[in-house]
Amino acid sequence: MKHNLRTLAVAVSLAITAGPAVANDIDFHGYLRSGLGVSGGGGLEQFQKNKVGRLGNEDDTYGEVELGSEVYKKDDVSFYVDSMVSMVSDGSNDDENTLNDDAQFGLRQLNLQIKGLVPWDKDAVIWGGKRYYQRHDLHIIDTKYWNISGAGAGIENLKMGEGALSLAWIRGDANDVDYRVDGNNDVNINYIDVRYAGIKPWSGAWMEIGADYAMPNLSHDQKEYGGLYDADNGVMLTGEISQDMWGGYNKLVLQYADKGLAQNMISQGGGWYDMWNYTNDATGYRGIITGLIPITSKFSLNHVLTYGHAENITDYTDTTELVSLVGRAQYQWTEYVRTIGEVGTFYQKDDYKNGSNYKQGGQKYTLAMGLAAGPEFMSRPELRVFASYLNDSEHGDTFDDHTKADTWNFGVQVEVEALEGELAGQVFRCHLRANLPALVTGDQVVWRAGNQGIGVIVAQLPRKTELCRPDSRGQLKPVAANVDMIVIVFAPLPEPHANLIDRYLVAAEHAGIRPLLLLNKFDLIDEQNAPALNALLAVYRTLGYPVLEVSAHHGNGMEQLQEQLDGRISVFVGQSGVGKSSLVNSLLPEVDTRVGPLSELSGQGTHTTTTARLFHFPGGGELIDSPGIREFGLGHVSRADVEAGFIEFNDLIGTCRFRDCKHDREPGCALLKALEEGRVQQQRMNSYRSIIASLPESSY
């Protein structure tokens, strides 16, 4: 097989992301899960995974391979073609294929996305074809609670007010409804989907609301026949609000549905229309509480609580209630090794109109050891060794050929998941050749398509610039490459420190990267902090450094910031809590970057961005959002490098009376004289001395 080599700008964090490239370059990403195991009754058992949790409770091999290409690009206008095929099997043997009916293949996506043709909003996308449409996922129970996907067309991310509006017309037919209508038992169903996202009701919160209207479009014969075909149009309403919490987030979802959509409220469905039961009198509602909470730096908790209620979802059912609770805890031992525990329980009861009922219930307990590509909760790829206990608490014959109420699963599973949301369609999964150095966000590489849907990075291109800092062991570690501008973000709270700003400036000067000083949250300036902030900004403006004052929350100054970012590769740095993630959310509303609150005790921020990420701007620039850094080490630079980083020293260095002048108390020191005359500010001199004092003696 011949492999074509491609050169692309990429971001390396958990995945490798690439922005707009030359037309006909191929974007690859996808998903897979597979493994093996045994249970008390033979192969792996699967039991109610969307109600008790999926970890250690999946018995299939499933894969998705997505290929896309920007086939046209001119100025702000681009045409992007996306495709996806899938395969599912039971993983029982090597030669799984459709010939023996032990594997199924499907065309999941095939669509065109056009950007830049809406005159007043160049970020809006016009699309048509078959696609996964803005699915809302509960990963640990493998459920999409808002999922109107299929063939269709629409426009999305159309800016309106503080948020963005999306409109879509999607087809989702019901097949084989009633065989008594010979040769005409498939019902055409059309959905109108309307969503408005990006609402920010208060600081640290974001909302999305939407409505889906399902319309069974019956043929003449189906209307004449009636029965199940006598189906009314249905509606599903969804509203959700997310809130920052302890450096993570918590989300509340409320949904209402009627007619054929009502059953989704108790089936863990996302919006499919039930044509196989009489549902014209059906209604239902659902509440979901979910979130990801970092309890400590190593221990995190993901939870999903669902309550659903529905009435008249069949002609013989009165009411149905569902309660499901799943929690997944994860402890990170090292950067790559973790222990995972998942516990799930559910109870469901159908009350029938004849006075009888049917109950379902069960529990699952799973313990696993995982090896993952990084310490983040959702780091993928991941390999797990697991043991699960499954119990059906309402029926005694679910497992082991219908002879037992419980069973054990033991096995190994791998999971590789492409990033979704703001980076959808721009993700590659690639292996790294062993002879290559560690890659960082912004690196340019040469890669090629590999076997089994995984790419291979074969070479790293030379870096134009490199931003580095020492790690905890003093080893020099690059954090970003090929950066054109370093945006130093600070805010009234947490209180800005000139020493930290100056450290960033020295790093920028040493790396040859243009700095931009950005005061965020300037709406928090008051009579108490204004004098100190104004004095701080005046120092840097006098030196000629560009300074911007913005408010990500209110939007003030964001247009000027966008002008600075367009056409450049920029990196955001600064203390935690200064609003780097809030700035990304404001610049790119479609990005869901978690925003952490300030610690009430310390006044410092909580870390919410745990890995560097790269985002693409319409103007052709890129933005790297880096983890919060409270202290930026400069142990890798020399005394001369530090002196060169203070630009007001440039004409003074080398003019002191003594060649080895330390600029402390020596007579004839040019820097001390400039300090007395006001040509060097005391604040900057203090920073210089602090940085020099922090250097190892070998750097003098």
N, C-alpha and C positions, 0 to 999 in steps of 0.2 A: 504494500500500500504506500502510495506517495504522500508525504506530508508537506504542506506548504508552511513555510515559516512566516510569522507575522511580527511586526514590531509595533508595540502599543504602549501608551502611558498607562501605568497600573497603580492601584493602591493596594498595599498588602497589609491586612490586619488579620481577620479570621478568614477572609476570602480575598481574591485579587479582583479589583474592580477597574474597569476601563471606561473612559468617557468617549465622546464623539471621535470616531476614527475615520480613516479614509474609507470611502464607499466600498462596499463589498467585503470588508473585514468581517469575520464571523464572531459574534458573541456567543459564548456557551455558558449555561448554568443548568442546574437541575436538582433532583432529589433522588435518593435511594435509601432503602432499608432492606436488610437481608440478614440471615443468620441461621443457626441451627440449634436444636435443643430436644429435650425429651420431657415427658410428663408421666404421671402414674398410669396413663392409658395409651402409651405409644408416643406419637409425635407431640409437638407443642399444642396446647389448648388455648383457645381465645374465648374470653367471656366478657361481654358487655363493656368493651374497652372505652366507649364514649360515655360511660357512666361511672366506671371504677378506675379508669386510667389505663394508659397504653404501655407503660414501661413494663417489660417482661410479660406482655399480654398480647403479642402479635405473632402470628404464625405464617406470615406470607413473605414473599419477595416482591417488592414494588419499586419501580423506578420511573423517573421522568427525565427526559433529555430535551432541553430547550435550546434552539439555535435561532439567532436573530442577526439581522444585518441592517445597518443604515445604508440604504441603497442610493440615497440622494441627499446632498447637503449643499445649500447655498445661502449665505448670510444667516438669517434667523430661521430659515425654512429647512426642515428635514423630513424625510420619508423613511420609516423604519418598518421592516417586515419581521414578524415574530412567528415562530412555530414551535410545537411541542408534541412529542410522541410519548406514550406511556406503555409499560408492560407490567402485568401482575401474574403471579403464579404462586404455587404452594411451596416452591423451593425444594421439591422432593428429589430432583435428579439433575444431571448435567445437561441433558439434551431436551430441555423444555421448549416446546414449539406449538404452533397452532395446529399442526397436522394431527397431533395426538390429543388435542383439546386440553393440554395441561398448561397453557400460557395464553394470555389474551393481550393483544396490542390495540392501542387506540390513538386516534388523532385528537389531542386535547386542546391544542391552540393552533390557529393559523389566521393571522390578522395583519392589518396595515395600520400604523399609527403615524399621523401627520401632525407636525408641530410647527408653529410659526405663522399659520395662515389666518388666524384671528387678528385683525388689525390692531385692536385695542388691548390685546393680551397675547403676547408672543409665547407665553408658557402654556397656554391652553392646547389640548391635544384632541384632534378629531380622529376617530378610529372606526374601523369596520372589520368584520370577520368573526372568527370564533376565538374566545379568550376566557381566561379566568378573570372575572371582573371584580376588582376591589374586595376580595374575600377577607372576612374578619375571622381570625383563627383563635381557637383555644388549643394550643399545641399539646398539652399533656393529656388531653382526652381525644385528640384527633378529630375535633369538631369545628366546622365552619358555621357559626351561628348567623352569619349574614352572607349569603352566597347565591347571588343570581348570576350564574355563569352560563355561557353558551354562545351560539351564533347571534350577532347583533351589530349595532352601530351606536355611536354616541359622541358626545363631547365631554371632556372631563378637565378638572382643575381650572375652571373658568373663574377668575378672581371676581368676587362680588362682596363689597364691604370688607370686613376683616378676614373673611374665609374664602372658600372656593366652592363653586357649584359644579356638580356633575349630573348629566342627563344621559340615559341609555334606553334603547329599545332592544330587548333580548328575547330570543326564542328558546323555550324549554318544553318540548312536546311530551305528552303522556302516551306511551305505546301499549298496545295490546289491552285496551280498556275492557272491551266486551266482545268476545268471539262470536256472539250471535249476530253481529253486523258483519257479514262475510266480506273480507277483503277491505274493510273500511273501519278498522277499530283503533287507529291511531288518531289522537286529538292534537291539533295544533294549538299551542298555548303561547301567548305573547305577554311579555312583562314590560311595564314602564317603571324604570328605576330612577328616583330623584334623590340626590344626597347633597348635603351642605356640611362641609368639614372646616375645621380651623377656628371654631368659635372659642374665645378665651374669656369665660365669665368672670374669672378672678385670677390673681397671680398663681401660677403653678398648676392651673387646670386647663383642660381642653375638651371640647365637645364635638360630636357629630350627630346629625339627625337625618332621617331619610324615610321615604315611603316607597313601597313596591306594590304595584297594581297588576294583578294577574288576570288575563282575559282569555278563557277558553274560546277558541274560534272554530265553531262546529261546522261540519259540512251539512248539506241539505238532508242527506239520508240520516245522519246522526241526530239532527233536530227532529226529524219525523219519528225516529225510534224512541227518543226520550230516555227514561230510566237513568242510568249513570251519566248519560250524555246531557241530562238536564242540569247543567252545572252553572252556577252564577259566578260572576267576577268576584275576586277576592282581594283583600288588601292586607299588607303587613307593614306596621309602623315600628320604627326602631329609633331609639335615642340612647346615647351613651355619653358618659362623662368620666374622664380620667383625672386623677389628682396625684401630684408628687407626694411621696410618702417615704421618709427616712432614706432618701437617696434612691428609692425605687418608685413604684407607682401602684395605685389601686384603681380599678375600673368598675363602674356600675353600668349595667346594660338593662334597659327596660324595653320589652317588645309586646305588641298586641297584634293579633291576626284573626281573620275570620274565613269562612267558607273553606275551600280546599287548602288554604295556607295555615289553618288553625292547628293542624296536627304537628307542625314544626315545633310548637311550644312544648311538647312533651316527648318528641322523638329525637331531640338534639339535631334537628334539621336546620337548614339555613334559608329555606324559601321555596322548596319544591311544592307543586300543587297536586293534591291527592284527587285523582279522577277515579279511583277504584272503589271508593265508598261514597255514599250519599252524604254530602257535607254542607248543604245549603244553609243549615241552621247552626253550623259549628262556629264557635268562638274560642279564643284562648289567649293566654298571656304568659309571659316568662320574665323572670328576673335572674340576672347573672352577676355575681361578684367575683372578680378575678384580679390577680396582681402578681407582681414579682418584688419581693421585699428582701434587700440585703441586710440580714440581721447583724452580721459582722463582716469584716473584710473577706472572710473565708466561708462563711455560712449564709446561704440564701434559701428562701422559701417561695415557691410558686404554688398558687392555690386557685381552685375553681369551685364555686358553690352555685348550683343551679336549682331554681324552683320553677316548675311549670304546671300550669292548670289549663285544662281544655274541657269543653262541653260539646256533646253531640257530634263527635268526630266520625262516628258511624251511625247508621240508623238504629243500632241496638245498644250503643254506649251512651250512658248518661253523663258521667264525669270521669276524668282521668287526672291523676296527680303524680308528679315526679319530683323527688328530691335526690340530688346527687352532690357529693362532696369528695373532692380529690385534692390531695396535697403532695407536693414533691419537694423534699428537702435535699440540699446538696452541700457537702463539705469538701472544700478544695485543699488537698494535702500539699500538692506542689503545683507548679504551673500547668502540668499535664495530667495529673492523677487526682481523681475525685471519688468520693463515696456518695451514692445516691440512694435515697429511700423514698418510696412512694406508697401511700395508703389511700384507698378509695372505698366508698360505700354508697349504695343507692337503695331507694325504695320507690316502687311504682305500684299504683292501684287503679284498676279500671272497675268502676261501678256500672253495672248493666241495668237496663230499664226493666228487666224482669226480676230485679231484686238480688241477683247473684253478683259475684265480683271475681276478679282475677288479680292476684298479687305477684309481684316480682321483687326480688331483692338479693343483695349479695355484697361481698367484700373482696378486696384484693390487697395483699401485702407484698411488696417487692423490695429486695435489697440488691444493689448492684455496685460493682467497681467499674469506673469508666476511665478511659484514656482518650483525652480530647485535645484538639488543636487550640489550646489556650484556656485561661482560667474563667472566662465569662460563662454565665449560666447556660447560654444557648450556643456555646462553641461547637462547631461541627467542622470536620468529620469527628465522629466519636465511635469508639468500640467499647461495648459493655459486656461484662460477664454477670449474669443475674440469676437470682432464685426468686420465684413467686409462689405465693399460696393463694389459690382461688377458691371461693366458697359461695355456693348458691344457697342462701338462707331460707328460701321459700319452696324449693323443689329438690327432691332427693336423688334425682337420676340424670343430672346434667352431664356428668363426666364419665370417662372410662366405659364407653358403650352403654351409657344410660344406666349405670349401676351405682354411681357414687355422687354425693352432693359436693365433694371438694376434691382438689387435686393440687399437685405441685408442678411447676415449670422450672426447668434448669436449662440454661443455654447461653449462647453468645450472639450478640447482634451488633451490626454496624449501621450507622446513620450518617448520611451526608446531606446537608440541607443548604440550598442556595439562599442568600439573603433576599428578603422581600421588602415591600413598601417602597421607601425612597430610592432604593438601588435596584428595583426589579428590572430585569432585562439587561443589566450591566455587570453581571457577575460571572466570573470564570472560576472553576475549580481546577487547580493545577498542582501536580507534584513538583517538587524542587529538586533538581539534580544535586547529588551529594557534594559535588565540588564547587558549588556556588556559595557565596557568603549570604548572611542573613539579609533579607530584603526588608525595606521599610516603605511607609506610605510615600508615594511620589516617584518610586523607582521606575525606570524604563527597562523592559525586558524583551527578549525574543522568546516566543513560545510556539508550540505546535500542538495540534490536536493529537491526542493519544488514544490508546485502546480503551474500550469499555466506557466511553464518555468522559474520560479524565484527561485534561491537558498536561503538558510537560513544559516547564520553564527550562530553556536550554542555555540561556546566556543573560548576563546583566550588562546593560549599556553603561558607559561612564557617566558618573554623576556630575552635573554642572555645579551644583551647590550641595552642601550637606550640613544639616543642623544636628549637633551632637551634644550629649551630656554624659557624665560618668554615672554608672549605676551604683547600687549600694556597696559593691565590692571595689569601687574605684576604676572599673573597666570602662573604657570609652564606648558609648553606645549611640549610634545614629538614631534619631527619632523621626526625621523627615528628609527627603531628598528632592533635588531639582526645584527648590522653593525660590520664588521671585520676591516674595514679601512676607515678613513676619509681623503679624498684627498683635501687638502687646495690649491685652485687654485688662483694664482695672476699673474700679467702681468706687463710689463713696463707701459702700459696705460690701465685702469686708474692707477695712481701712487700707488704702494703698500705701505701699512702702517704696520709697525712692530707691532703696538699695536693690530690691527685686527688679524694678523696672530697669535700673542701670545694668544689672546682670544680663537681662535679655538684650539690651542694646549692645553690650560688649560681645555677646554671642553672635548677634546679627552682623556687627562690623567684622568680627573674625571670620564669619562664613561668607562674607560678601553679599549679604541679603539686605534688601531695602527694608527699614523698619517703618511701621505706622503705629503711633500711640493712639489708643481708642479708649476714651472714657465712656463706659456704658452706665446705664441707670442714672443719667444726669438729672432725671426728674426727682431723685432722692437728695439732691443738693439743698441744704437749708442754711439758715443763718449760722449755725454752729460749725458746719464743716466747710462752708464756702470759702472762708479766707485761706485755709490750708490747701484746699484743692486748687484755688486760683493761683496761689504761689507756686505750687508744684507744676501746673501746666505752663506757667510763665517761664520757668527755667528751660523747659524743653522747646518751647516756641522760640525763645531767644537763640537757642543753639541751632535752629533751623529744622528741627524734626517736625514732620507733619503730625498734627494732632486733630482728632475729630471727637466731637461730643455727641453721643447718640442715646436713645432710649429704645431698646428692643421691645419693651412692653407697650409703649405708646407710639412707636414708629418714627419719632423725630430723628432726623439726620440719617435715616437708613438709605435714602436715595444717594446721598453723597458717599456713603460707605460702599454701596454697590458699584458706583463708578470707579472707586479705587480698586475693587476686587476684580472687575471684569477684565478679561484678557491676561490675568496673572495667575500663577499658582501661589496661593497664600496659605499660611498656617496661623491658627489662633493659639496663643499661649497666654497663661496668666494663672493666678490663684484660682482654686475652686471657689465657686460662689459668685464670681464676677459676671456670670451670664453668658459664657461662650455658647452653651447649648441653646439658650434663649435667642441669641443672635442668629444662629443657624435656623431656628424655627421661624424667625421673622423674615430672614432672607429667602428661605425656601419653605413656604407654608405646608407643602406636601410631605416634608420630612417630619417624622415623629421622633424627635430627639428628647429624651427624658431630661427634665429640668429639676435640679435638686434644691431644696430650701437651705437657707443659712442655719447653722447650728445656733440655737438660742444661747447656749452657754459660752461658746467661744467666739461667735461672730464670724467664724470661718465657714466656708462652703462645704457641702457634702459632695463627694465625687459621684457623678452620674455618667460621665463619658469614660468608659473603662478601657477603650482601645481607640487608637487613631482611626478616623474615618475620612473618606474623601467624597466631596459632593461637587457636582458640576453646575456651573452657571450658564444661562442662555447666551451670555456674551462670549463664551469660549474659555472663561477662566475656571479654575478649580479652587476649592477651599478644603483645607485639612483641619479637622477639629481634633485637637490632641487632648489627652487626659490632663486634669488639673495638676499643676506643679506648684507646691508651696515654696520650695527653694530650688533655684536653678543652679546646680553645681558648675563651677568653672575650673575644676582641678586639672583639666586637660590643656589649659592655655598657659602661656608664659607671662612673665611680668611685662615684657614688651608688647605682647598681644593685648593685655589689659590697658596699657597706656595708649595703644593705638585705638582702642575702643572708646576712649573718651576724646571725642573729636576736637574739643576745645584745647586739648593738650598738644595737638599736632605741631603747632609752631613753637612750642616751648620745650619739648623733649630734645635733649642734646645741647641746650643752651645754659645749663646749670654750671656753676663754677667747678664742681667735681663730677668726674665721669660716672662714678658709682653712687651718685646722689639718690637717696631713698625718699626724698621729698617729705622729710619729716621735720627735722629741726636744723638741717644743715645751712650754714651761711651761704649766700649766693644762689639759693635755690630759685629757679625761674618760676616754678609752680607756686611756691609760697608767696613770691612777690605778686604774681597775678591774682592770688587769693586776696591779698591785702588791698589790691587796687580794684577788686570787684570783677575782674575779667574771668575768674573762676568762682563759681558759687560754692559756699560752704557745704551745702547739701551734696553736691557732686564730689567734693573732696572727701567727705565722710564715706561715701559709697566706694570711692577708689581705695581708700585705706582699708575698708572692710573686706573688699574683694582680694586685695593684695595679701592681707593677713590670713585669708582662707586658703591661699595657694600653698602647695607643698614646697619645702625649701629648695627642692631641685629645680623649681620653676623660676627662681630668682636670677 
